[in-house]
Structures are given as structure tokens and as C-alpha cells.
Amino acid sequence: MSTDTIAALTGLADEYHAIAHNLANANTTGYKRLVGTFTGGGASPGEAAESAAEDGAASVPQASTGIDFSQGRLVRTGRSLDAALSGKGFFVLETDRGERYTRNGVFRADAQGQLVDGSGRTVAGQGGPVTVPTSVSPMQVEIAPDGRILAGGTAIGQLRIVEFEDPAVLEPEGSGTFVAPADARPAPAENTTVQQGFQEASNVDAVTELVGLIQVTRLYQANVQVMANTGSRAKDLLRIAMA
């Protein structure tokens, strides 16, 4: 088996898993899809599959995976502690392992009234954690477009919303969160607004992903066939030489 064929099969397997992960998270709030970038000619997976099938050659030697940070559709929920971002910013979560960044703004108040995400992680405010007075109903909480929060008409804090010069440096960590490398410093988000009572839907288009899954499967099969044909020719040559 050639090095190129091994690289192609490995890259296509990675692409397959990325697409499967996208489909599994098609309904996950704030999810950003994984994308596979094929190298070695610039052909799309579908074009490469056609070429491989017609020419009997491995067409895609390598692949890499990145993240598509494009805006997801905003869905109205009417829930006062739901907040969706319009723009390139991220909410900040405080964890025992450091800051984490997310687009999932489905928040709640814990037993102490502190604003947390669905996994119980503290939502960062400009001046520290945001606490909703226990005497105030969540329905009385207002979140302004700039992230300022009022409870019963009284200001209680402001959401910390940041952005990165190059969001491609972020690494997904599961549960809708991203971690930044030590040398990537977040800056206050300048052109991001908060929409109270909304959730940002996943930016996955299920139909597009299914088409990609079919294309990748065809290309994988084409490369396996190349490998099988190569092995068969090698055996024939060996028989001739031994005759």
C-alpha cells in the first residue's frame, strides 16, 4: 500500500467522523460545524470521488479539519435567561481549568442565584459572576443588547463577551465550549449584540452534511479499490517472475 493511499484513507476517515459529529449535533444550541479541507489539487470531495472512480487513482492524499464559525440561525424561545449572540463574539465561562468560550447562551440561576450555563459553569460578567437576587423572578430579568443585565429594574452586572482576531486558533472541548491557546488573548467584542429570549441554532445543514457523507464514502471506496487493484497486479507480477 502506497504512502499516498494510506494518507488518503486516513484523511477520509477523519472527514467521515467530522461529518458524523456534525450530524449528531445538528440540533445542539450554538454548535459550530467541523469542516474537512482536502489538499492536493483543490478538488471538492465529490469531484475527487468522480476522478478516482474514472481514473482508478487515489485523488486526495491528505485532509485537515477546521471549524466553521459562521453565524447560526436565531430561534425565539421567549425564555428570559436565554441569550443569543449576533456577531463574532463568545460568552465567557469560568471553570476550574480556566476560561472557556461558548456560543451557547442557554443560562439559568443556580441555588445561590448565580448565572450558570446548562452544565453549571459560571457565566463571567464584566466585574465577576452575575448574581440574580433570589427575591427576583427570572421573568423580571432583562438583558440589553450590550449584555447589561437588570433584575427587577436594578442593574446587577454585564455579560463579558469577547472575540478573537483569529477564531481558528480555538479548539473544541466538548459541551459547546472552546479553549484558547495561551498566546491567544481575547478582546472585548465590538460588533456583537445580545438577543434576549433567543437561542442560536447549530450552523449545520443536515442535507449538505448527508451529501458530503455520500461523497466521502464514494471516495473512500475508490481508494480501497485502487489498493486492491495494486495488490492484485503485484501478485500477478510475482507469479510471472517465479514461473
Secondary structure, DSSP 4 states (H G I P E B T S, - for coil): --HHHHHHHHHHHHHHHHHHHHHHTTTSTT---EEEEEESS---HHHHHHHHHHH-S----EEEEEE--PPPPEEE---TTBEEEESS-EEEEEETTEEEEES--BEEE-TTSBEEETTSPEEPBTTS--B--TTS-GGGEEE-TTSEEEETTEEEEEB-EEE-S-GGG-EEEETTEEE--TT---EE-SS-EEEETEEEPP---HHHHHHHHHHHHHHHHHHHHHHHHHHHHHHHHHHHHH-
